[in-house]
Amino acid sequence: MEIVYALPADQVLLALEVTPGTTVRQAIEQSGIRQRFPDIDPVRGKVGIFGRLVTADTVLREGDRVEIYRPLISDPRDARRQRVRRKR
């Protein structure tokens, strides 16, 4: 399985072997990625598997790719409205 996390200037993809029954939270902890990015919070932050939001307690299957999402800086709908206003 893989753990993926991306910042604007830094992207990380870690390959990880886990035992059957491992949860998303456990895999994130086992990967050691929180030592590099201590702001990651698998409980309160959003995580997904192949682009689908899941909870930190989701049990992983072989070949899953856990994606750790950063909080949005702005609401995408508001950002679009602002871009439209600027073009007018």
N, C-alpha and C positions, 0 to 999 in steps of 0.2 A: 504494500500500500504506500501511498505518498501523502505528505503534508505540504501544502502550498500556502505561502503568504507573500504579499506584494505591497511594497511602498512605491511612491513615484520614482525613487532612484535606486531601489534595491528589491530584487525578487529572490525568493528562496524556494527551492523544491527539494525536499528531503525524502529519500527512500527509507522505509522502515519495515522491519519484520515484526509482526505482532501475533500473539496467540489468539486462537478462536475465542470469541466472547469479549474481546477488547472494545471499549467504548471510544467515541470520538475524544472525550476528555482525557482518557487514559493514554491514547495514542499521542495527543498533543504533549502531555507531560513526558512520556517516554522519549519523544523525539528530541528534547532538549532545546526546542526553538524558543522557549520562554527565557532562556538565559541570554539569547541574542536580542530578543524583542520582549522585554519585561512588561510592556503595556498590553500584551495579549491576555485576554480574559475569556477562556473557553466557556465559562458559565454564563456571564452576562453579555459577552460579545456574540456576534452572529457567526455561525459556521455552516458549512454545506458539504455535500458530497456530490461531485460533478454538477455544480450549479444549482442544486436543490437544497433549500434550507432544511436543516435538521437540528435536533437538540444535542447538547453535549453528552447525553446519555444514550444516544443511538449506537447500537452495536454494529461494528464494521463487518463488511464481507470482504473476501479476497479480491484484490484489485481495486478497492475503493481509493479515491483521491479526496482527502479532506482539505477543504478550502477554508481558510480563516479570513473573514471579511473585516475590513476597517469600517469604523462608523462613517456615515455620510457627513460631509461638511455642510451641505445644504440640501434641501429638498429638491430632487430633480425636476419636479413640476414648476417650482418657483424659479429655478435657474433657467428653464426653457422660457417662461413668461418674460423674464428679464432680457433674454437674448432677442425675443421678438420685439419688445419695446425699443431696444437699442437700434434695431434695423429700420424701424418706422421713422 
